[in-house]
Amino acid sequence: MHVISHRKLKEFYEAPGNGDARVALERWYDIAQQAQWHSLSDIRGDFPATDYIGNQHYVFNIKGNHYRLVVVIKFTIDRIFIRFVGSHREYEKIDCSTI
């Protein structure tokens, strides 16, 4: 899969107070870049706690659920588009199925 864009992850964990997310986000990125996912079942093989929330949007728990990552996955073109990365509290304030 091709992740668009790594820069969003980097900007998040380089922001003050988010440095503890770096290792977990980079691990997610490395696994996702090498993955050949075709369904939620494939994703859960790598990340068992992943949820599908509709409209091609998926939520990943990062660093033991301290952070959330919302992505759009287009399986037919092998692309992952990062839509949101933030704390669990920030995640609860968004409508992640439409971002």
N, C-alpha and C positions, 0 to 999 in steps of 0.2 A: 504494500500500500504506500501511497505517497501522501505524506502529511503536509497540509498547508495551514498555517505556517509555523515553523519552529520558533520564529521570532516572538510570537505571542506567549509561548511558554517561558522563554528566556526573559522577556519583559516582566512577566509575573513574578518569577522567583528571584529576580534581581531587585525588585521593589522592596523597600524597607519592610521588615516584618514577615516576609515570605520566603526567606532563604532556606528554611527547613523543608520546603517543597522541592528543592532542586533535584535531589537524588531520585525521588519518586517520579517526578515529571520526566526526567531524562531517561529513566528506565522505561516508562510508558512509551516515550517517543521511539526509543531504540527497538522495542518489541513491535510497535505498530508499523514502523518503517519496513521491517523484515517480514511482516505477516502477509498471509494470502487469505484474508477473510472473505467469506462469501455469504455469511449469515451470522445472526446473533449467537448461534451455537458455536461457531468457529471463534468468535470473540471471547465467549465465556471459557473456551479452552485455555486462553491466556489470562483473562481477567474475569473470574467467576462472578464477581459482584456487579457486573455491568447490567444496566437497565435500558430497555428500549422504551422511549417515551412518545413515539409516533413521529410521523413526518420525516423519517430518516434520521432522527435525532437519537443519540445514545449518551448515557451518563456513566462516567467512570468515577469510582471512589478512589481518591488519591491519598496516599500516606495514612492508611487506616481510617479513611473517611473524614480526615481533617479538611480536605479540599475536594472540590468537585470539578470535573472536566466534562463539558458538553461539546459534542462534536456531531457533525453531519457526515454520514458515511455513504458514499456513492459506490456500491459494490461493482457496478458494471464498468466503471472507469478507474477502479482502484484508487480512489481519492478519499482522504479524510480532511474535512474542513473544521478547524477549531473555531468554535463559536463563543465559548465562555470558559474561563478558568478562574476560580475564586474559592473563598472559604465556604464552608457549609452554610454559615449564616447568610452570606451574600447570595448563595444559590437559592435559598428559600425566598428571596425577594424578587426573583425573575420568573418569567414564563418561558421556560427553556424549550418548549416545543415550537416556539415561533422566532427565536433569536437566530 
